[in-house]
């Protein structure tokens, strides 16, 4: 009796072609799981447990799990590849909105665009992220050069101050309204604006010496006064 060669006795997997799932089926299933579990944000592990497909399938189809969430109309929290300037811009927004140095526990929506994760992954800790922000804000250029204004006024700067300049202006005013002295950290409901001293419409440039911190009420009153004076 002859025996078969070992390679003939081994079980061999067949090469099969998988069924291609349409994009809209994956999106609909992601939306279903989010709806059933009341999740405006859908973690990959939750979808893997309750979804018809896997987050890996969705990631390969749309390029990433976050891209799949966006395609399904869901909010993305754990964003990756966020630039330093985007992270710093969020810190500036928090600092000026709060009227003081933001705390780690305040990295929550709707106040903060990003959670703690992107900061600790990039800078190792929230404290180091704040230190990096301050160094960046103090050394970044406060001038976004612009060649000319559409109405013919020659400009050196763009109208809106960048995040670094906004923070320097607010810090110079101690994160208080320059007119009434109110501060968001001490006065509930106060919103600070960065405003031109010489109005942009009259040729004022967006530079540190021509910017001031005003609360929304004083800024509105200033605009009303200028209209009446005109």
C-alpha positions in Angstrom: 0.0 0.0 0.0 1.4 3.3 -1.0 0.9 6.4 1.0 0.1 9.8 -0.4 2.8 12.5 -0.2 2.4 14.7 2.8 1.6 17.8 0.7 -1.4 15.9 -0.8 -2.8 14.9 2.6 -2.7 18.5 4.0 -5.9 20.5 4.0 -5.7 23.5 1.6 -7.8 26.6 1.8 -9.6 27.6 -1.3 -9.2 31.1 -2.7 -12.6 32.6 -2.5 -13.8 36.0 -3.6 -15.6 37.9 -0.9 -18.8 39.8 -1.4 -18.2 43.5 -1.8 -20.3 45.4 0.7 -21.7 48.7 -0.7 -20.5 51.9 1.1 -24.1 52.9 2.0 -24.6 49.5 3.8 -21.6 50.2 6.0 -22.7 53.8 6.7 -26.3 52.6 7.5 -25.0 50.0 9.9 -22.8 52.5 11.7 -25.7 54.8 12.0 -27.9 52.0 13.3 -25.5 51.0 16.1 -25.0 54.7 17.1 -28.8 55.2 17.2 -29.5 52.0 19.1 -27.0 52.9 21.8 -27.7 56.6 21.9 -24.1 57.4 20.9 -23.4 60.7 19.1 -19.8 59.4 19.3 -19.3 55.8 18.4 -16.1 54.1 19.6 -14.6 51.4 17.4 -14.9 48.8 20.2 -18.6 49.5 20.6 -19.2 49.0 16.8 -17.1 45.8 16.8 -19.4 44.4 19.5 -22.7 45.4 18.0 -22.0 46.1 14.3 -22.8 43.8 11.3 -19.3 44.5 10.0 -16.1 45.5 11.8 -14.4 48.9 12.2 -11.5 47.5 10.2 -13.8 46.9 7.2 -15.1 50.5 7.5 -11.6 51.9 8.0 -10.3 50.2 4.9 -13.3 51.3 2.8 -13.2 55.0 3.9 -9.5 55.4 4.7 -9.9 55.5 8.5 -12.4 54.9 11.2 -12.8 58.7 11.7 -13.5 59.1 8.0 -16.2 56.4 8.3 -17.7 58.2 11.2 -17.8 61.5 9.3 -19.4 59.8 6.3 -22.1 58.5 8.7 -22.6 62.0 10.0 -21.2 61.2 13.5 -19.0 63.4 15.6 -15.3 62.5 15.8 -13.5 63.0 19.1 -10.3 61.1 19.0 -8.8 62.8 16.0 -5.4 62.0 14.7 -2.8 64.0 12.8 -4.0 67.2 14.3 -1.5 70.0 13.7 0.3 71.9 16.5 -1.4 75.1 15.3 -4.9 73.5 15.6 -4.1 72.3 19.1 -2.6 75.6 20.1 -5.6 77.5 18.6 -7.9 75.4 20.8 -5.8 76.3 23.9 -6.0 80.0 23.0 -9.8 79.7 22.6 -10.1 78.0 26.0 -7.8 80.6 27.7 -9.6 83.6 26.4 -13.0 82.1 26.9 -12.3 81.2 30.5 -10.2 84.3 31.3 -7.5 82.2 32.9 -5.2 79.2 32.3 -7.4 76.3 31.2 -7.4 73.1 33.3 -7.1 69.5 32.0 -10.6 68.6 33.1 -12.0 71.4 30.9 -11.0 69.6 27.7 -14.6 68.6 27.0 -17.1 69.7 24.5 -18.6 72.1 23.8 -16.0 74.3 25.3 -13.0 72.4 23.9 -12.7 71.1 20.4 -10.2 68.4 21.4 -10.0 66.0 24.4 -6.9 65.4 26.5 -5.7 62.5 24.2 -4.3 64.5 21.3 -2.3 66.7 23.8 -0.8 63.9 25.8 0.1 62.0 22.7 1.8 65.0 21.2 3.4 66.6 24.3 3.4 63.8 26.9 1.2 65.8 29.3 -1.2 68.7 29.5 1.3 70.7 31.4 3.9 70.3 28.7 1.3 71.2 26.1 0.6 74.5 27.9 4.3 75.2 28.1 4.7 74.5 24.4 1.7 76.8 23.6 3.1 79.7 25.7 6.5 79.4 24.0 4.8 79.3 20.6 2.4 82.2 21.3 5.2 84.4 22.6 7.5 83.8 19.6 5.1 83.4 16.7 4.7 86.2 14.2 1.7 88.4 15.0 1.4 89.7 11.4 -0.3 87.8 8.6 0.9 89.8 5.6 -1.7 90.8 3.1 -0.8 92.7 -0.1 -3.9 94.9 -0.6 -7.5 95.4 0.4 -10.2 94.9 -2.3 -11.4 98.5 -1.8 -8.0 100.0 -2.4 -6.7 100.6 1.1 -3.1 99.3 1.3 -2.7 96.8 4.1 0.2 95.1 5.9 -2.0 92.7 7.8 -5.1 90.5 7.5 -8.2 91.6 9.3 -8.5 88.8 11.9 -5.7 88.3 14.4 -4.1 84.8 14.5 -4.3 82.7 17.7 -0.9 83.7 19.0 -1.7 87.4 18.6 -5.2 87.0 20.2 -3.6 85.4 23.3 -0.9 88.1 23.6 -3.5 90.9 23.4 -5.8 89.2 26.0 -2.8 88.5 28.2 -1.6 92.2 28.0 -5.1 93.2 29.2 -5.0 90.5 32.0 -7.8 88.7 30.3 -10.2 91.5 31.2 -12.3 93.9 29.3 -10.3 97.1 28.9 -13.3 99.3 29.4 -15.3 97.7 32.2 -12.7 95.4 33.7 -14.9 92.3 33.7 -13.3 88.9 33.5 -14.9 85.6 32.5 -13.2 83.8 35.4 -15.0 86.2 37.9 -18.1 87.3 36.0 -20.4 84.6 34.6 -21.5 85.0 31.1 -18.8 87.5 30.0 -17.4 86.9 26.6 -14.1 88.5 25.5 -13.5 89.9 22.0 -10.3 91.1 20.4 -11.1 94.4 18.9 -9.3 97.1 16.7 -8.6 100.4 18.5 -8.4 102.2 15.1 -11.2 100.4 13.2 -10.2 98.1 10.4 -12.7 100.1 8.1 -10.6 103.2 8.7 -7.3 101.7 7.9 -6.4 100.2 11.3 -3.9 97.4 11.2 -4.1 94.1 13.0 -1.0 94.6 15.3 -0.5 94.4 19.0 -0.6 98.1 19.6 -3.9 98.5 17.7 -5.8 95.7 19.4 -7.7 95.6 22.7 -9.7 93.2 24.8 -13.4 94.1 25.1 -16.3 92.2 26.5 -19.2 91.6 24.2 -21.3 94.3 25.8 -18.6 97.0 25.6 -17.7 96.0 22.1 -21.4 96.4 21.1 -21.6 99.7 22.8 -18.4 100.9 21.1 -19.9 100.0 17.7 -23.1 101.8 18.5 -21.2 104.9 19.6 -19.1 105.0 16.5 -22.3 104.8 14.3 -23.8 107.7 16.3 -20.6 109.8 16.0 -20.6 109.1 12.3 
